[in-house]
Amino acid sequence: MNAPAASPAVLGELVSMSNRLGDPALDAVILGEGNTSARVDGQTFLVKGSGCQLQTMQGGDFVHLRFDTILSLLDRGTVDEATLSAVYEQAKVDPTQKRRPSVEALFHAVCLSLPGVAFVAHSHATAVNSLTCGKLWPHSLAGRMFPDEAVVLGPESVYVPYVDPGVILARAIRDGIEGYRAEYGAVPKVVYMQNHGLIALGGSSQECLNITAMAIKAARIRAIALQAGGGIATLDRGTVLHLLGRPDEKYRQQALGLRTA
């Protein structure tokens, strides 16, 4: 049975988010770095084509894939390059699409399968990677320092040690998210990957951009605090959860179009 074509509205929103994420002023990616995706429906999603540049992405640069075919890779044991390529080709809704999907399409499928997640933005921001590549990882990124960081990024983040991009990384992200959901009873908003970068999980494209912008600001503050010599002062967990439970903060989350669960 053929899957329906991607909604022009979803594709347009994904193109716009990708172009904004690729804006040099944000310093989130350069060249072919990063990748983005959007859920089309319960069966399919769109993901950036391998080698494309986010700043100049157009509709034809995204690949339309089936969730079930891609997600089958999670339980296949060792997956070699030939198998990965074959499965990615089999997953295409349009077999005439020449572009190969990003090697990280599998972790996008994992994230877009989560309740409330409709868009995903993965970036390699300089400010963020100054900490993911540091010897104090992941402690330099842990916790929340100020209310807006908690409001936009949630009470905590998922931290994934460095592993090989592709199937192994997707499994590590899945496991990290499952651990977070077991602890907090909610879907995370941000995943930090050691020596790699950031993943923003949004209910909308704007939420992904908001998460990315706040993560970059927070990383800059953390780096400055470390350079100042006194270290990073974070709010205790009780204070963070109290902030997120306040009616005024919930109102701000809704006003900003942020997921609240």
C-alpha positions as CSV (number, residue, x, y, z in Angstrom):
1,M,0.0,0.0,0.0
2,N,1.4,3.4,-1.0
3,A,1.9,6.0,1.6
4,P,0.3,9.5,0.9
5,A,2.6,12.3,-0.2
6,A,4.0,14.6,2.5
7,S,1.9,17.5,3.5
8,P,3.1,20.7,1.8
9,A,2.5,22.5,5.1
10,V,4.7,20.1,7.0
11,L,7.4,20.2,4.3
12,G,7.3,24.0,4.2
13,E,7.7,24.2,8.0
14,L,10.6,21.8,7.9
15,V,12.4,23.7,5.2
16,S,12.0,26.9,7.1
17,M,13.2,25.4,10.3
18,S,16.2,23.9,8.6
19,N,17.2,27.2,6.9
20,R,16.9,29.1,10.1
21,L,19.0,26.5,12.0
22,G,21.6,26.8,9.3
23,D,21.8,30.6,9.5
24,P,25.5,31.4,10.3
25,A,24.4,34.0,12.9
26,L,23.1,31.2,15.1
27,D,26.4,29.3,14.9
28,A,24.7,26.0,15.2
29,V,26.1,24.3,12.1
30,I,28.4,24.9,9.1
31,L,28.8,23.1,5.8
32,G,26.9,19.8,5.8
33,E,26.6,19.5,9.6
34,G,23.4,18.7,11.4
35,N,20.1,17.2,10.3
36,T,16.4,17.8,10.7
37,S,13.2,15.9,10.4
38,A,9.4,16.1,10.8
39,R,6.6,13.5,11.3
40,V,4.2,13.4,8.4
41,D,1.7,11.0,9.9
42,G,1.7,7.8,12.0
43,Q,3.5,5.9,9.3
44,T,6.0,8.2,7.7
45,F,8.4,11.1,8.3
46,L,10.7,13.4,6.4
47,V,14.5,13.6,7.0
48,K,17.3,15.6,5.6
49,G,19.2,14.1,2.7
50,S,22.8,13.2,3.3
51,G,25.3,15.9,2.4
52,C,22.8,18.7,2.1
53,Q,23.4,22.1,3.8
54,L,20.7,23.2,6.2
55,Q,21.1,26.9,5.2
56,T,20.1,26.1,1.6
57,M,17.7,23.2,2.0
58,Q,14.8,22.9,-0.3
59,G,11.8,20.6,-0.4
60,G,13.4,18.1,-2.7
61,D,16.4,17.7,-0.4
62,F,14.3,15.8,2.2
63,V,13.7,12.0,2.0
64,H,10.2,10.6,2.8
65,L,10.6,7.4,4.9
66,R,8.5,4.7,6.5
67,F,8.8,4.4,10.3
68,D,8.3,0.7,10.5
69,T,11.0,-0.2,8.0
70,I,13.6,2.2,9.6
71,L,12.8,1.2,13.2
72,S,13.3,-2.5,12.4
73,L,17.0,-1.7,12.4
74,L,16.9,-1.3,16.2
75,D,16.5,-5.1,16.8
76,R,18.7,-6.5,14.0
77,G,21.9,-7.0,16.1
78,T,25.0,-5.9,14.1
79,V,24.1,-3.9,11.0
80,D,26.7,-3.5,8.3
81,E,26.9,-0.7,5.9
82,A,25.4,-2.7,3.0
83,T,22.4,-3.7,5.2
84,L,21.9,-0.1,6.4
85,S,21.9,1.2,2.9
86,A,19.5,-1.4,1.7
87,V,17.0,-0.8,4.5
88,Y,17.1,3.0,4.0
89,E,16.3,2.4,0.3
90,Q,13.5,0.0,1.2
91,A,12.0,2.6,3.6
92,K,11.6,5.3,0.9
93,V,8.0,6.2,0.2
94,D,9.1,7.4,-3.3
95,P,11.6,4.9,-4.6
96,T,12.6,7.3,-7.4
97,Q,14.1,9.8,-4.8
98,K,17.8,9.7,-5.6
99,R,19.0,11.3,-2.3
100,R,20.2,9.0,0.4
101,P,18.7,9.9,3.8
102,S,21.0,11.1,6.6
103,V,23.0,8.3,8.3
104,E,21.2,9.5,11.5
105,A,17.7,8.9,10.1
106,L,17.2,6.1,12.6
107,F,17.5,8.3,15.6
108,H,15.2,10.8,14.0
109,A,12.6,7.9,13.6
110,V,13.1,7.0,17.3
111,C,12.5,10.6,18.5
112,L,9.6,11.3,16.1
113,S,7.9,8.1,17.5
114,L,7.6,9.7,20.9
115,P,4.4,11.3,22.1
116,G,4.1,15.0,21.3
117,V,7.3,15.1,19.1
118,A,6.6,16.4,15.6
119,F,9.9,18.0,14.7
120,V,13.6,17.2,15.5
121,A,16.6,19.4,15.0
122,H,20.1,18.1,15.4
123,S,22.9,20.7,15.5
124,H,26.7,21.0,16.3
125,A,26.7,24.4,17.9
126,T,30.1,25.7,18.8
127,A,29.0,26.8,22.3
128,V,27.4,23.4,23.0
129,N,30.3,21.4,21.7
130,S,32.8,23.4,23.8
131,L,31.2,21.5,26.6
132,T,30.3,18.1,25.0
133,C,34.0,17.9,24.0
134,G,35.3,19.0,27.4
135,K,36.8,16.8,30.1
136,L,34.0,17.9,32.5
137,W,31.3,16.2,30.3
138,P,28.5,15.6,31.2
139,H,28.7,17.5,34.5
140,S,29.3,20.8,32.8
141,L,25.8,20.5,31.1
142,A,23.9,18.9,33.9
143,G,21.0,20.6,35.8
144,R,19.4,24.0,35.3
145,M,20.9,27.3,36.2
146,F,18.0,29.8,35.7
147,P,14.2,29.6,35.3
148,D,14.1,30.1,31.5
149,E,16.5,27.3,30.9
150,A,14.2,25.0,32.9
151,V,11.1,26.4,31.2
152,V,12.4,25.8,27.6
153,L,14.7,22.8,28.1
154,G,12.7,20.9,30.8
155,P,13.9,19.7,34.2
156,E,16.9,17.8,32.9
157,S,18.5,16.5,29.7
158,V,19.5,13.2,28.3
159,Y,23.3,12.6,28.1
160,V,24.6,10.0,25.6
161,P,28.3,9.0,25.7
162,Y,30.1,9.0,22.4
163,V,29.3,6.0,20.1
164,D,29.5,5.5,16.4
165,P,26.9,7.4,14.4
166,G,24.2,5.3,12.9
167,V,22.4,2.3,14.5
168,I,24.6,2.2,17.6
169,L,24.0,5.8,18.3
170,A,20.2,5.5,17.7
171,R,20.1,2.6,20.3
172,A,22.0,4.7,22.8
173,I,19.6,7.6,22.3
174,R,16.6,5.3,22.7
175,D,17.9,3.9,25.9
176,G,18.7,7.3,27.3
177,I,15.2,8.6,26.5
178,E,13.6,5.6,28.0
179,G,15.6,6.1,31.2
180,Y,14.5,9.8,31.3
181,R,10.9,8.9,30.8
182,A,11.0,6.4,33.6
183,E,12.5,9.0,36.0
184,Y,10.5,12.1,35.0
185,G,7.3,10.6,33.4
186,A,7.7,12.8,30.4
187,V,9.4,13.0,27.0
188,P,12.7,15.0,27.2
189,K,13.2,18.2,25.2
190,V,17.0,17.9,24.7
191,V,19.6,15.2,24.2
192,Y,23.3,16.1,24.5
193,M,25.8,13.7,22.8
194,Q,29.4,13.6,23.9
195,N,31.9,14.9,21.3
196,H,29.0,15.3,18.9
197,G,26.2,17.8,19.6
198,L,22.6,18.5,20.5
199,I,19.2,17.1,19.6
200,A,16.1,19.3,20.1
201,L,12.7,17.4,20.3
202,G,9.8,19.7,19.6
203,G,6.1,19.7,19.2
204,S,6.6,22.3,16.5
205,S,9.4,23.6,14.4
206,Q,9.5,26.8,16.5
207,E,9.9,24.8,19.7
208,C,13.0,23.1,18.2
209,L,14.5,26.5,17.3
210,N,13.7,27.8,20.8
211,I,15.3,24.7,22.5
212,T,18.4,25.1,20.3
213,A,18.7,28.8,21.0
214,M,18.3,28.3,24.8
215,A,20.8,25.4,24.8
216,I,23.3,27.6,23.0
217,K,22.8,30.5,25.5
218,A,23.0,28.1,28.5
219,A,26.2,26.6,27.1
220,R,27.8,30.0,26.8
221,I,26.9,30.9,30.4
222,R,28.3,27.6,31.6
223,A,31.6,28.0,29.7
224,I,32.0,31.5,31.2
225,A,31.2,30.3,34.7
226,L,33.9,27.6,34.3
227,Q,36.4,30.1,33.0
228,A,35.6,32.4,36.0
229,G,37.0,29.7,38.2
230,G,34.1,29.3,40.6
231,G,32.3,26.6,38.6
232,I,28.6,26.3,37.6
233,A,25.9,27.0,40.2
234,T,22.8,25.1,39.3
235,L,19.4,25.2,41.0
236,D,18.5,22.2,43.1
237,R,16.1,19.7,41.7
238,G,13.3,20.7,44.0
239,T,13.5,24.3,43.0
240,V,13.4,23.3,39.3
241,L,10.4,21.1,39.7
242,H,8.7,23.9,41.7
243,L,9.4,26.4,38.9
244,L,7.9,24.1,36.3
245,G,4.8,23.6,38.4
246,R,4.1,27.3,38.8
247,P,0.9,28.5,36.9
248,D,2.8,31.5,35.5
249,E,5.6,29.3,34.1
250,K,3.1,26.9,32.6
251,Y,1.4,29.9,31.0
252,R,4.7,31.0,29.5
253,Q,5.4,27.5,28.2
254,Q,2.0,27.5,26.4
255,A,2.6,31.1,25.1
256,L,5.9,30.0,23.7
257,G,4.4,26.9,22.1
258,L,6.4,24.5,24.3
259,R,5.5,21.0,25.1
260,T,4.5,20.6,28.7
261,A,4.8,16.8,28.9
